[in-house]
């Protein structure tokens, strides 16, 4: 059986819990982390194709989503990365497939899961 695992990185506890519930309702397992530094450490220990996708906030303490996305290129280059932010920027790392502007709802979560997490790992 292929693991349907999504990595979620979000420092806001309420948003992280809500996102986790939505992702799980869509049939995916979730590993969630409060900031990029913890997520980076876990990603470094994992096999390169462990996750179907990585969904990360940008504005976080210790390691922000931009730095984390850049590390994802090295550690899990084939895993789609989607960033979430309330403050858009002009540029993002090349491996970022999409940027979701907060606030967004369940429809957007479902859309990105269908688009990126439903793919078969490489």
TIGUMI-418947 format. One record per atom (N, C-alpha, C, O): residue in three letters; chain; residue number from 1; x, z, y. Coordinates in steps of 0.2 Angstrom, whole numbers, plus 5000, padded with zeros to 4 digits. Each point is the difference from the previous one (the first is absolute). Layout:
TIGUMI-418947
+------+-----+-----+------+------+------+
: type : mol : seq :   xx :   zz :   yy :
+------+-----+-----+------+------+------+
:  ALA :   A : NUM :    X :    Z :    Y :
...
+------+-----+-----+------+------+------+
This chain:
TIGUMI-418947
+------+-----+-----+------+------+------+
: type : mol : seq :   xx :   zz :   yy :
+------+-----+-----+------+------+------+
:  UNK :   A :   1 : 5004 : 5000 : 4994 :
:  UNK :   A :   1 : 4996 : 5000 : 5006 :
:  UNK :   A :   1 : 5004 : 5000 : 5006 :
:  UNK :   A :   1 : 5005 : 5004 : 5001 :
:  UNK :   A :   2 : 4994 : 4992 : 5004 :
:  UNK :   A :   2 : 5004 : 4999 : 5006 :
:  UNK :   A :   2 : 4997 : 5006 : 5005 :
:  UNK :   A :   2 : 4994 : 5001 : 5001 :
:  UNK :   A :   3 : 5011 : 5002 : 5002 :
:  UNK :   A :   3 : 4999 : 5006 : 5004 :
:  UNK :   A :   3 : 4997 : 4997 : 5007 :
:  UNK :   A :   3 : 5003 : 4996 : 5003 :
:  UNK :   A :   4 : 4992 : 5006 : 4999 :
:  UNK :   A :   4 : 4997 : 4998 : 5007 :
:  UNK :   A :   4 : 5001 : 5006 : 5005 :
:  UNK :   A :   4 : 4996 : 5004 : 5001 :
:  UNK :   A :   5 : 5010 : 4997 : 5001 :
:  UNK :   A :   5 : 5003 : 5005 : 5004 :
:  UNK :   A :   5 : 5001 : 4998 : 5007 :
:  UNK :   A :   5 : 5004 : 4995 : 5001 :
:  UNK :   A :   6 : 4993 : 5008 : 5004 :
:  UNK :   A :   6 : 5002 : 4999 : 5007 :
:  UNK :   A :   6 : 5003 : 5006 : 5003 :
:  UNK :   A :   6 : 4999 : 5006 : 4999 :
:  UNK :   A :   7 : 5007 : 4993 : 5005 :
:  UNK :   A :   7 : 5003 : 5005 : 5004 :
:  UNK :   A :   7 : 4997 : 5000 : 5007 :
:  UNK :   A :   7 : 4999 : 4995 : 5003 :
:  UNK :   A :   8 : 4999 : 5011 : 4999 :
:  UNK :   A :   8 : 4997 : 5001 : 5006 :
:  UNK :   A :   8 : 5004 : 5005 : 5004 :
:  UNK :   A :   8 : 5002 : 5005 : 4998 :
:  UNK :   A :   9 : 5000 : 4993 : 5008 :
:  UNK :   A :   9 : 5004 : 5004 : 5004 :
:  UNK :   A :   9 : 4997 : 5001 : 5007 :
:  UNK :   A :   9 : 4999 : 4996 : 5004 :
:  UNK :   A :  10 : 4999 : 5011 : 4997 :
:  UNK :   A :  10 : 4996 : 5001 : 5006 :
:  UNK :   A :  10 : 5001 : 5007 : 5002 :
:  UNK :   A :  10 : 4999 : 5005 : 4996 :
:  UNK :   A :  11 : 5003 : 4997 : 5010 :
:  UNK :   A :  11 : 5001 : 5007 : 5002 :
:  UNK :   A :  11 : 4994 : 5004 : 5002 :
:  UNK :   A :  11 : 5000 : 5006 : 5000 :
:  UNK :   A :  12 : 4994 : 4990 : 5002 :
:  UNK :   A :  12 : 4994 : 5004 : 5001 :
:  UNK :   A :  12 : 4996 : 5002 : 4994 :
:  UNK :   A :  12 : 4998 : 4995 : 4996 :
:  UNK :   A :  13 : 5002 : 5011 : 5002 :
:  UNK :   A :  13 : 4997 : 5002 : 4994 :
:  UNK :   A :  13 : 4993 : 4998 : 4999 :
:  UNK :   A :  13 : 4998 : 4998 : 4995 :
:  UNK :   A :  14 : 4998 : 5002 : 5010 :
:  UNK :   A :  14 : 4993 : 4997 : 5000 :
:  UNK :   A :  14 : 5000 : 4993 : 4998 :
:  UNK :   A :  14 : 4996 : 4998 : 4996 :
:  UNK :   A :  15 : 5007 : 4998 : 5007 :
:  UNK :   A :  15 : 5001 : 4993 : 4999 :
:  UNK :   A :  15 : 5002 : 4998 : 4993 :
:  UNK :   A :  15 : 4998 : 4996 : 4996 :
:  UNK :   A :  16 : 5008 : 5008 : 5002 :
:  UNK :   A :  16 : 5003 : 4999 : 4994 :
:  UNK :   A :  16 : 4995 : 5002 : 4994 :
:  UNK :   A :  16 : 4999 : 4996 : 4995 :
:  UNK :   A :  17 : 4997 : 5009 : 5006 :
:  UNK :   A :  17 : 4995 : 5002 : 4995 :
:  UNK :   A :  17 : 4994 : 4995 : 4999 :
:  UNK :   A :  17 : 4998 : 4998 : 4995 :
:  UNK :   A :  18 : 5000 : 5000 : 5011 :
:  UNK :   A :  18 : 4994 : 4995 : 5000 :
:  UNK :   A :  18 : 5003 : 4993 : 4997 :
:  UNK :   A :  18 : 4996 : 4997 : 4996 :
:  UNK :   A :  19 : 5010 : 5001 : 5006 :
:  UNK :   A :  19 : 5003 : 4994 : 4997 :
:  UNK :   A :  19 : 5001 : 5000 : 4993 :
:  UNK :   A :  19 : 4998 : 4996 : 4996 :
:  UNK :   A :  20 : 5004 : 5010 : 5002 :
:  UNK :   A :  20 : 5001 : 5001 : 4992 :
:  UNK :   A :  20 : 4993 : 4999 : 4997 :
:  UNK :   A :  20 : 5000 : 4997 : 4994 :
:  UNK :   A :  21 : 4995 : 5006 : 5008 :
:  UNK :   A :  21 : 4994 : 5000 : 4997 :
:  UNK :   A :  21 : 4997 : 4993 : 5000 :
:  UNK :   A :  21 : 4997 : 4998 : 4994 :
:  UNK :   A :  22 : 5004 : 4998 : 5011 :
:  UNK :   A :  22 : 4997 : 4993 : 5000 :
:  UNK :   A :  22 : 5004 : 4996 : 4995 :
:  UNK :   A :  22 : 4997 : 4996 : 4996 :
:  UNK :   A :  23 : 5010 : 5005 : 5004 :
:  UNK :   A :  23 : 5004 : 4996 : 4995 :
:  UNK :   A :  23 : 4998 : 5002 : 4993 :
:  UNK :   A :  23 : 5000 : 4995 : 4996 :
:  UNK :   A :  24 : 4999 : 5011 : 5003 :
:  UNK :   A :  24 : 4999 : 5002 : 4993 :
:  UNK :   A :  24 : 4993 : 4997 : 4998 :
:  UNK :   A :  24 : 4999 : 4998 : 4994 :
:  UNK :   A :  25 : 4996 : 5002 : 5010 :
:  UNK :   A :  25 : 4993 : 4998 : 4999 :
:  UNK :   A :  25 : 5001 : 4992 : 4998 :
:  UNK :   A :  25 : 4995 : 4998 : 4997 :
:  UNK :   A :  26 : 5010 : 4999 : 5006 :
:  UNK :   A :  26 : 5001 : 4993 : 4998 :
:  UNK :   A :  26 : 5003 : 4999 : 4994 :
:  UNK :   A :  26 : 5002 : 4994 : 4998 :
:  UNK :   A :  27 : 5000 : 5011 : 4998 :
:  UNK :   A :  27 : 5003 : 4999 : 4993 :
:  UNK :   A :  27 : 5007 : 5001 : 5000 :
:  UNK :   A :  27 : 5003 : 4998 : 4995 :
:  UNK :   A :  28 : 5001 : 5004 : 5010 :
:  UNK :   A :  28 : 5007 : 5001 : 5001 :
:  UNK :   A :  28 : 5002 : 5007 : 4999 :
:  UNK :   A :  28 : 4996 : 5004 : 5003 :
:  UNK :   A :  29 : 5010 : 4997 : 4994 :
:  UNK :   A :  29 : 5003 : 5007 : 5001 :
:  UNK :   A :  29 : 5004 : 5000 : 5006 :
:  UNK :   A :  29 : 5002 : 4995 : 5003 :
:  UNK :   A :  30 : 4999 : 5011 : 5000 :
:  UNK :   A :  30 : 5003 : 5000 : 5006 :
:  UNK :   A :  30 : 5006 : 5006 : 5000 :
:  UNK :   A :  30 : 4998 : 5005 : 4997 :
:  UNK :   A :  31 : 5007 : 4993 : 5006 :
:  UNK :   A :  31 : 5005 : 5005 : 5001 :
:  UNK :   A :  31 : 5001 : 5001 : 5008 :
:  UNK :   A :  31 : 5001 : 4995 : 5003 :
:  UNK :   A :  32 : 4997 : 5011 : 5000 :
:  UNK :   A :  32 : 5001 : 5000 : 5007 :
:  UNK :   A :  32 : 5005 : 5005 : 5002 :
:  UNK :   A :  32 : 5001 : 5005 : 4997 :
:  UNK :   A :  33 : 5002 : 4993 : 5009 :
:  UNK :   A :  33 : 5005 : 5004 : 5003 :
:  UNK :   A :  33 : 4999 : 5001 : 5008 :
:  UNK :   A :  33 : 4997 : 4995 : 5003 :
:  UNK :   A :  34 : 5005 : 5010 : 4999 :
:  UNK :   A :  34 : 4999 : 5002 : 5007 :
:  UNK :   A :  34 : 5004 : 4997 : 5005 :
:  UNK :   A :  34 : 4999 : 5000 : 5006 :
:  UNK :   A :  35 : 5007 : 4997 : 4992 :
:  UNK :   A :  35 : 5004 : 4996 : 5005 :
:  UNK :   A :  35 : 5005 : 4996 : 4996 :
:  UNK :   A :  35 : 5001 : 5000 : 4993 :
:  UNK :   A :  36 : 5002 : 4995 : 5010 :
:  UNK :   A :  36 : 5005 : 4995 : 4997 :
:  UNK :   A :  36 : 5006 : 5003 : 4996 :
:  UNK :   A :  36 : 5002 : 4997 : 4995 :
:  UNK :   A :  37 : 5000 : 5008 : 5007 :
:  UNK :   A :  37 : 5006 : 5003 : 4997 :
:  UNK :   A :  37 : 4999 : 5002 : 4993 :
:  UNK :   A :  37 : 5004 : 4999 : 4995 :
:  UNK :   A :  38 : 4990 : 5005 : 5004 :
:  UNK :   A :  38 : 4998 : 5001 : 4993 :
:  UNK :   A :  38 : 4999 : 4994 : 4996 :
:  UNK :   A :  38 : 5002 : 5000 : 4994 :
:  UNK :   A :  39 : 4994 : 4996 : 5009 :
:  UNK :   A :  39 : 4998 : 4993 : 4996 :
:  UNK :   A :  39 : 5006 : 4996 : 4999 :
:  UNK :   A :  39 : 5000 : 4998 : 4994 :
:  UNK :   A :  40 : 5005 : 5002 : 5010 :
:  UNK :   A :  40 : 5006 : 4997 : 4999 :
:  UNK :   A :  40 : 5004 : 5003 : 4994 :
:  UNK :   A :  40 : 5002 : 4996 : 4995 :
:  UNK :   A :  41 : 4998 : 5010 : 5004 :
:  UNK :   A :  41 : 5003 : 5003 : 4995 :
:  UNK :   A :  41 : 4997 : 4999 : 4993 :
:  UNK :   A :  41 : 5003 : 4999 : 4995 :
:  UNK :   A :  42 : 4990 : 5001 : 5005 :
:  UNK :   A :  42 : 4997 : 4998 : 4994 :
:  UNK :   A :  42 : 5001 : 4993 : 4998 :
:  UNK :   A :  42 : 5000 : 4998 : 4994 :
:  UNK :   A :  43 : 4999 : 4997 : 5011 :
:  UNK :   A :  43 : 5001 : 4993 : 4999 :
:  UNK :   A :  43 : 5007 : 4999 : 4997 :
:  UNK :   A :  43 : 5001 : 4995 : 4996 :
:  UNK :   A :  44 : 5004 : 5008 : 5007 :
:  UNK :   A :  44 : 5007 : 4999 : 4997 :
:  UNK :   A :  44 : 5001 : 5002 : 4993 :
:  UNK :   A :  44 : 5004 : 4997 : 4996 :
:  UNK :   A :  45 : 4992 : 5008 : 5001 :
:  UNK :   A :  45 : 5000 : 5002 : 4993 :
:  UNK :   A :  45 : 4996 : 4995 : 4996 :
:  UNK :   A :  45 : 5001 : 5000 : 4994 :
:  UNK :   A :  46 : 4994 : 4997 : 5009 :
:  UNK :   A :  46 : 4995 : 4996 : 4996 :
:  UNK :   A :  46 : 5003 : 4993 : 4998 :
:  UNK :   A :  46 : 5005 : 4997 : 5003 :
:  UNK :   A :  47 : 4992 : 5000 : 4992 :
:  UNK :   A :  47 : 5002 : 4993 : 4998 :
:  UNK :   A :  47 : 4997 : 4995 : 5006 :
:  UNK :   A :  47 : 4995 : 5002 : 5003 :
:  UNK :   A :  48 : 5009 : 4993 : 4998 :
:  UNK :   A :  48 : 4998 : 4995 : 5006 :
:  UNK :   A :  48 : 4993 : 4998 : 5000 :
:  UNK :   A :  48 : 4997 : 4999 : 5005 :
:  UNK :   A :  49 : 4999 : 5001 : 4989 :
:  UNK :   A :  49 : 4993 : 4997 : 5000 :
:  UNK :   A :  49 : 4995 : 5006 : 4998 :
:  UNK :   A :  49 : 4995 : 4998 : 4998 :
:  UNK :   A :  50 : 5007 : 5008 : 5004 :
:  UNK :   A :  50 : 4996 : 5005 : 4998 :
:  UNK :   A :  50 : 4993 : 5000 : 5004 :
:  UNK :   A :  50 : 4995 : 5001 : 4997 :
:  UNK :   A :  51 : 5005 : 4997 : 5009 :
:  UNK :   A :  51 : 4994 : 5000 : 5004 :
:  UNK :   A :  51 : 4997 : 4993 : 5001 :
:  UNK :   A :  51 : 5004 : 4995 : 5001 :
:  UNK :   A :  52 : 4990 : 5005 : 4999 :
:  UNK :   A :  52 : 4996 : 4993 : 5001 :
:  UNK :   A :  52 : 5001 : 4998 : 5008 :
:  UNK :   A :  52 : 5001 : 4995 : 5002 :
:  UNK :   A :  53 : 4999 : 5011 : 5002 :
:  UNK :   A :  53 : 5001 : 4999 : 5007 :
:  UNK :   A :  53 : 5002 : 5006 : 5003 :
:  UNK :   A :  53 : 4999 : 5006 : 4997 :
:  UNK :   A :  54 : 5003 : 4994 : 5010 :
:  UNK :   A :  54 : 5002 : 5006 : 5003 :
:  UNK :   A :  54 : 4996 : 4999 : 5007 :
:  UNK :   A :  54 : 5001 : 4995 : 5004 :
:  UNK :   A :  55 : 4995 : 5011 : 4997 :
:  UNK :   A :  55 : 4996 : 5000 : 5007 :
:  UNK :   A :  55 : 5003 : 5006 : 5004 :
:  UNK :   A :  55 : 5000 : 5006 : 4997 :
:  UNK :   A :  56 : 5003 : 4992 : 5009 :
:  UNK :   A :  56 : 5003 : 5006 : 5003 :
:  UNK :   A :  56 : 4998 : 5000 : 5008 :
:  UNK :   A :  56 : 4999 : 4994 : 5003 :
:  UNK :   A :  57 : 5001 : 5011 : 4999 :
:  UNK :   A :  57 : 4999 : 5001 : 5008 :
:  UNK :   A :  57 : 5006 : 4999 : 5003 :
:  UNK :   A :  57 : 5006 : 5000 : 4997 :
:  UNK :   A :  58 : 4994 : 4998 : 5009 :
:  UNK :   A :  58 : 5007 : 4999 : 5004 :
:  UNK :   A :  58 : 5002 : 5006 : 5003 :
:  UNK :   A :  58 : 5006 : 5002 : 4999 :
:  UNK :   A :  59 : 4990 : 5002 : 5005 :
:  UNK :   A :  59 : 5002 : 5005 : 5004 :
:  UNK :   A :  59 : 5000 : 5007 : 4996 :
:  UNK :   A :  59 : 4995 : 5003 : 4999 :
:  UNK :   A :  60 : 5011 : 4999 : 4998 :
:  UNK :   A :  60 : 5000 : 5006 : 4996 :
:  UNK :   A :  60 : 5007 : 5003 : 5001 :
:  UNK :   A :  60 : 5004 : 4997 : 5003 :
:  UNK :   A :  61 : 4996 : 5010 : 4996 :
:  UNK :   A :  61 : 5006 : 5003 : 5001 :
:  UNK :   A :  61 : 5005 : 4999 : 4994 :
:  UNK :   A :  61 : 4999 : 4997 : 4995 :
:  UNK :   A :  62 : 5008 : 5004 : 5007 :
:  UNK :   A :  62 : 5005 : 5000 : 4995 :
:  UNK :   A :  62 : 5003 : 4993 : 4998 :
:  UNK :   A :  62 : 5005 : 4999 : 5001 :
:  UNK :   A :  63 : 4990 : 4997 : 4997 :
:  UNK :   A :  63 : 5002 : 4992 : 4999 :
:  UNK :   A :  63 : 4993 : 4997 : 5002 :
:  UNK :   A :  63 : 4995 : 5000 : 4996 :
:  UNK :   A :  64 : 5005 : 4996 : 5009 :
:  UNK :   A :  64 : 4994 : 4996 : 5002 :
:  UNK :   A :  64 : 4999 : 4994 : 4995 :
:  UNK :   A :  64 : 5004 : 4998 : 4996 :
:  UNK :   A :  65 : 4990 : 4999 : 5005 :
:  UNK :   A :  65 : 4998 : 4995 : 4996 :
:  UNK :   A :  65 : 5005 : 4994 : 5000 :
:  UNK :   A :  65 : 5000 : 4996 : 4995 :
:  UNK :   A :  66 : 5002 : 5002 : 5011 :
:  UNK :   A :  66 : 5005 : 4994 : 5001 :
:  UNK :   A :  66 : 5006 : 5001 : 4996 :
:  UNK :   A :  66 : 5002 : 4996 : 4996 :
:  UNK :   A :  67 : 5001 : 5010 : 5005 :
:  UNK :   A :  67 : 5006 : 5001 : 4996 :
:  UNK :   A :  67 : 4999 : 5000 : 4992 :
:  UNK :   A :  67 : 5004 : 4998 : 4996 :
:  UNK :   A :  68 : 4990 : 5005 : 5002 :
:  UNK :   A :  68 : 4998 : 5000 : 4993 :
:  UNK :   A :  68 : 4999 : 4993 : 4998 :
:  UNK :   A :  68 : 5002 : 4999 : 4994 :
:  UNK :   A :  69 : 4995 : 4997 : 5009 :
:  UNK :   A :  69 : 4998 : 4993 : 4998 :
:  UNK :   A :  69 : 5007 : 4997 : 4999 :
:  UNK :   A :  69 : 5001 : 4996 : 4996 :
:  UNK :   A :  70 : 5004 : 5005 : 5009 :
:  UNK :   A :  70 : 5006 : 4996 : 4999 :
:  UNK :   A :  70 : 5004 : 5003 : 4993 :
:  UNK :   A :  70 : 5003 : 4995 : 4997 :
:  UNK :   A :  71 : 4996 : 5011 : 5002 :
:  UNK :   A :  71 : 5003 : 5002 : 4993 :
:  UNK :   A :  71 : 4996 : 4998 : 4994 :
:  UNK :   A :  71 : 5003 : 4998 : 4995 :
:  UNK :   A :  72 : 4991 : 5000 : 5006 :
:  UNK :   A :  72 : 4996 : 4997 : 4995 :
:  UNK :   A :  72 : 5003 : 4993 : 4998 :
:  UNK :   A :  72 : 4999 : 4998 : 4994 :
:  UNK :   A :  73 : 5003 : 4999 : 5011 :
:  UNK :   A :  73 : 5003 : 4993 : 4998 :
:  UNK :   A :  73 : 5006 : 5001 : 4995 :
:  UNK :   A :  73 : 5000 : 4996 : 4996 :
:  UNK :   A :  74 : 5004 : 5009 : 5005 :
:  UNK :   A :  74 : 5005 : 5001 : 4996 :
:  UNK :   A :  74 : 4998 : 5003 : 4993 :
:  UNK :   A :  74 : 5003 : 4998 : 4995 :
:  UNK :   A :  75 : 4992 : 5007 : 5005 :
:  UNK :   A :  75 : 4999 : 5003 : 4994 :
:  UNK :   A :  75 : 4994 : 4997 : 4996 :
:  UNK :   A :  75 : 5000 : 5001 : 4993 :
:  UNK :   A :  76 : 4996 : 4995 : 5010 :
:  UNK :   A :  76 : 4994 : 4998 : 4996 :
:  UNK :   A :  76 : 4998 : 4993 : 5004 :
:  UNK :   A :  76 : 4994 : 4999 : 5002 :
:  UNK :   A :  77 : 5011 : 4996 : 4998 :
:  UNK :   A :  77 : 4999 : 4994 : 5004 :
:  UNK :   A :  77 : 4994 : 4996 : 4998 :
:  UNK :   A :  77 : 4997 : 4996 : 5005 :
:  UNK :   A :  78 : 5000 : 5004 : 4989 :
:  UNK :   A :  78 : 4994 : 4996 : 4999 :
:  UNK :   A :  78 : 4994 : 5004 : 5001 :
:  UNK :   A :  78 : 4994 : 4997 : 4999 :
:  UNK :   A :  79 : 5006 : 5009 : 5003 :
:  UNK :   A :  79 : 4994 : 5004 : 5001 :
:  UNK :   A :  79 : 4997 : 4999 : 5007 :
:  UNK :   A :  79 : 5004 : 5001 : 5005 :
:  UNK :   A :  80 : 4990 : 4997 : 4995 :
:  UNK :   A :  80 : 4997 : 4999 : 5007 :
:  UNK :   A :  80 : 5000 : 5007 : 5004 :
:  UNK :   A :  80 : 4998 : 5005 : 4997 :
:  UNK :   A :  81 : 5004 : 4994 : 5009 :
:  UNK :   A :  81 : 4999 : 5006 : 5005 :
:  UNK :   A :  81 : 4995 : 4998 : 5005 :
:  UNK :   A :  81 : 5001 : 4995 : 5003 :
:  UNK :   A :  82 : 4995 : 5010 : 4998 :
:  UNK :   A :  82 : 4995 : 4999 : 5006 :
:  UNK :   A :  82 : 5000 : 5006 : 5004 :
:  UNK :   A :  82 : 5001 : 5006 : 4997 :
:  UNK :   A :  83 : 5000 : 4993 : 5009 :
:  UNK :   A :  83 : 5001 : 5006 : 5005 :
:  UNK :   A :  83 : 4993 : 5001 : 5004 :
:  UNK :   A :  83 : 4996 : 4996 : 5001 :
:  UNK :   A :  84 : 5003 : 5011 : 5001 :
:  UNK :   A :  84 : 4995 : 5002 : 5004 :
:  UNK :   A :  84 : 5002 : 5003 : 5006 :
:  UNK :   A :  84 : 5005 : 5003 : 5000 :
:  UNK :   A :  85 : 4992 : 4995 : 5006 :
:  UNK :   A :  85 : 5002 : 5003 : 5006 :
:  UNK :   A :  85 : 4994 : 5000 : 5005 :
:  UNK :   A :  85 : 4996 : 4996 : 5000 :
:  UNK :   A :  86 : 5005 : 5009 : 5005 :
:  UNK :   A :  86 : 4995 : 5000 : 5006 :
:  UNK :   A :  86 : 5003 : 4997 : 5006 :
:  UNK :   A :  86 : 4997 : 4998 : 5005 :
:  UNK :   A :  87 : 5010 : 5000 : 4994 :
:  UNK :   A :  87 : 5004 : 4997 : 5006 :
:  UNK :   A :  87 : 5004 : 4994 : 4997 :
:  UNK :   A :  87 : 5005 : 5001 : 4997 :
:  UNK :   A :  88 : 4992 : 4993 : 5004 :
:  UNK :   A :  88 : 5003 : 4994 : 4998 :
:  UNK :   A :  88 : 5007 : 4999 : 5003 :
:  UNK :   A :  88 : 5001 : 5002 : 5006 :
:  UNK :   A :  89 : 5003 : 4995 : 4990 :
:  UNK :   A :  89 : 5007 : 4998 : 5003 :
:  UNK :   A :  89 : 5001 : 4992 : 5000 :
:  UNK :   A :  89 : 4995 : 4997 : 4997 :
:  UNK :   A :  90 : 5010 : 5001 : 5006 :
:  UNK :   A :  90 : 5001 : 4993 : 5000 :
:  UNK :   A :  90 : 5003 : 4997 : 4994 :
:  UNK :   A :  90 : 4999 : 4994 : 4998 :
:  UNK :   A :  91 : 5005 : 5010 : 4998 :
:  UNK :   A :  91 : 5003 : 4997 : 4994 :
:  UNK :   A :  91 : 5000 : 5006 : 4995 :
:  UNK :   A :  91 : 5000 : 5006 : 5001 :
:  UNK :   A :  92 : 5000 : 4991 : 4993 :
:  UNK :   A :  92 : 5000 : 5005 : 4994 :
:  UNK :   A :  92 : 5005 : 4997 : 4995 :
:  UNK :   A :  92 : 5002 : 4994 : 5000 :
:  UNK :   A :  93 : 5001 : 5010 : 4995 :
:  UNK :   A :  93 : 5004 : 4998 : 4995 :
:  UNK :   A :  93 : 4997 : 4994 : 4996 :
:  UNK :   A :  93 : 4994 : 4999 : 5000 :
:  UNK :   A :  94 : 5011 : 4996 : 4998 :
:  UNK :   A :  94 : 4997 : 4994 : 4997 :
:  UNK :   A :  94 : 4996 : 5001 : 4994 :
:  UNK :   A :  94 : 4996 : 4996 : 4998 :
:  UNK :   A :  95 : 5005 : 5009 : 4998 :
:  UNK :   A :  95 : 4997 : 5002 : 4994 :
:  UNK :   A :  95 : 4993 : 5002 : 5001 :
:  UNK :   A :  95 : 4996 : 5001 : 4995 :
:  UNK :   A :  96 : 5002 : 5001 : 5011 :
:  UNK :   A :  96 : 4993 : 5002 : 5002 :
:  UNK :   A :  96 : 4995 : 4995 : 4999 :
:  UNK :   A :  96 : 5001 : 4995 : 5004 :
:  UNK :   A :  97 : 4994 : 5005 : 4992 :
:  UNK :   A :  97 : 4996 : 4995 : 4999 :
:  UNK :   A :  97 : 4994 : 5000 : 5005 :
:  UNK :   A :  97 : 4997 : 4995 : 5002 :
:  UNK :   A :  98 : 5001 : 5011 : 5000 :
:  UNK :   A :  98 : 4995 : 5000 : 5005 :
:  UNK :   A :  98 : 5000 : 5007 : 5003 :
:  UNK :   A :  98 : 5003 : 5005 : 4998 :
:  UNK :   A :  99 : 4994 : 4995 : 5008 :
:  UNK :   A :  99 : 5000 : 5006 : 5004 :
:  UNK :   A :  99 : 4992 : 5002 : 5002 :
:  UNK :   A :  99 : 4997 : 4995 : 5003 :
:  UNK :   A : 100 : 5001 : 5011 : 4995 :
:  UNK :   A : 100 : 4993 : 5001 : 5001 :
:  UNK :   A : 100 : 5000 : 5005 : 5007 :
:  UNK :   A : 100 : 5004 : 5005 : 5000 :
:  UNK :   A : 101 : 4992 : 4993 : 5004 :
:  UNK :   A : 101 : 4999 : 5004 : 5007 :
:  UNK :   A : 101 : 4995 : 5005 : 4999 :
:  UNK :   A : 101 : 4994 : 4999 : 4998 :
:  UNK :   A : 102 : 5008 : 5008 : 5003 :
:  UNK :   A : 102 : 4995 : 5005 : 4999 :
:  UNK :   A : 102 : 4996 : 5000 : 5007 :
:  UNK :   A : 102 : 5002 : 4999 : 5005 :
:  UNK :   A : 103 : 4992 : 5004 : 4994 :
:  UNK :   A : 103 : 4996 : 5002 : 4994 :
:  UNK :   A : 103 : 4998 : 4994 : 4996 :
:  UNK :   A : 103 : 4998 : 4995 : 5003 :
:  UNK :   A : 104 : 5001 : 5005 : 4991 :
:  UNK :   A : 104 : 4997 : 4995 : 4995 :
:  UNK :   A : 104 : 4997 : 5004 : 4995 :
:  UNK :   A : 104 : 5001 : 5006 : 4999 :
:  UNK :   A : 105 : 4994 : 4991 : 4997 :
:  UNK :   A : 105 : 4996 : 5003 : 4995 :
:  UNK :   A : 105 : 5001 : 4998 : 4993 :
:  UNK :   A : 105 : 5005 : 4997 : 4999 :
:  UNK :   A : 106 : 4990 : 5005 : 4997 :
:  UNK :   A : 106 : 5001 : 4999 : 4993 :
:  UNK :   A : 106 : 5000 : 4992 : 4998 :
:  UNK :   A : 106 : 5003 : 4998 : 4996 :
:  UNK :   A : 107 : 4994 : 4998 : 5008 :
:  UNK :   A : 107 : 5000 : 4993 : 4999 :
:  UNK :   A : 107 : 5007 : 4997 : 5000 :
:  UNK :   A : 107 : 5002 : 4996 : 4996 :
:  UNK :   A : 108 : 5002 : 5007 : 5009 :
:  UNK :   A : 108 : 5007 : 4997 : 5001 :
:  UNK :   A : 108 : 5004 : 5003 : 4994 :
:  UNK :   A : 108 : 5005 : 4996 : 4997 :
:  UNK :   A : 109 : 4994 : 5010 : 5001 :
:  UNK :   A : 109 : 5004 : 5003 : 4994 :
:  UNK :   A : 109 : 4998 : 4995 : 4994 :
:  UNK :   A : 109 : 5005 : 4998 : 4996 :
:  UNK :   A : 110 : 4989 : 5001 : 5003 :
:  UNK :   A : 110 : 4998 : 4996 : 4994 :
:  UNK :   A : 110 : 5003 : 4993 : 5001 :
:  UNK :   A : 110 : 5003 : 4997 : 4994 :
:  UNK :   A : 111 : 4997 : 5000 : 5012 :
:  UNK :   A : 111 : 5003 : 4993 : 5000 :
:  UNK :   A : 111 : 5007 : 5000 : 4999 :
:  UNK :   A : 111 : 5003 : 4995 : 4996 :
:  UNK :   A : 112 : 5001 : 5010 : 5006 :
:  UNK :   A : 112 : 5007 : 5000 : 4999 :
:  UNK :   A : 112 : 5002 : 5001 : 4993 :
:  UNK :   A : 112 : 5005 : 4997 : 4997 :
:  UNK :   A : 113 : 4991 : 5008 : 5000 :
:  UNK :   A : 113 : 5001 : 5001 : 4993 :
:  UNK :   A : 113 : 4999 : 4994 : 4995 :
:  UNK :   A : 113 : 5004 : 4998 : 4996 :
:  UNK :   A : 114 : 4991 : 4998 : 5006 :
:  UNK :   A : 114 : 4998 : 4994 : 4996 :
:  UNK :   A : 114 : 5006 : 4995 : 5002 :
:  UNK :   A : 114 : 5002 : 4996 : 4995 :
:  UNK :   A : 115 : 5000 : 5003 : 5011 :
:  UNK :   A : 115 : 5005 : 4995 : 5002 :
:  UNK :   A : 115 : 5007 : 5002 : 4997 :
:  UNK :   A : 115 : 5003 : 4995 : 4997 :
:  UNK :   A : 116 : 4999 : 5011 : 5003 :
:  UNK :   A : 116 : 5007 : 5002 : 4998 :
:  UNK :   A : 116 : 5001 : 5004 : 4994 :
:  UNK :   A : 116 : 5004 : 4998 : 4996 :
:  UNK :   A : 117 : 4991 : 5006 : 5002 :
:  UNK :   A : 117 : 5001 : 5005 : 4994 :
:  UNK :   A : 117 : 4997 : 4997 : 4994 :
:  UNK :   A : 117 : 5002 : 5002 : 4995 :
:  UNK :   A : 118 : 4994 : 4993 : 5006 :
:  UNK :   A : 118 : 4997 : 4997 : 4994 :
:  UNK :   A : 118 : 5005 : 4995 : 4996 :
:  UNK :   A : 118 : 4998 : 4998 : 4994 :
:  UNK :   A : 119 : 5007 : 5000 : 5009 :
:  UNK :   A : 119 : 5005 : 4996 : 4997 :
:  UNK :   A : 119 : 5004 : 5003 : 4994 :
:  UNK :   A : 119 : 5000 : 5006 : 5000 :
:  UNK :   A : 120 : 5002 : 4990 : 4996 :
:  UNK :   A : 120 : 5004 : 5002 : 4994 :
:  UNK :   A : 120 : 5007 : 5001 : 5003 :
:  UNK :   A : 120 : 5003 : 4996 : 5003 :
:  UNK :   A : 121 : 5000 : 5010 : 4994 :
:  UNK :   A : 121 : 5007 : 5001 : 5002 :
:  UNK :   A : 121 : 5004 : 4995 : 4998 :
:  UNK :   A : 121 : 4999 : 4997 : 4995 :
:  UNK :   A : 122 : 5007 : 5001 : 5008 :
:  UNK :   A : 122 : 5004 : 4995 : 4999 :
:  UNK :   A : 122 : 5005 : 5002 : 4994 :
:  UNK :   A : 122 : 5004 : 4996 : 4998 :
+------+-----+-----+------+------+------+
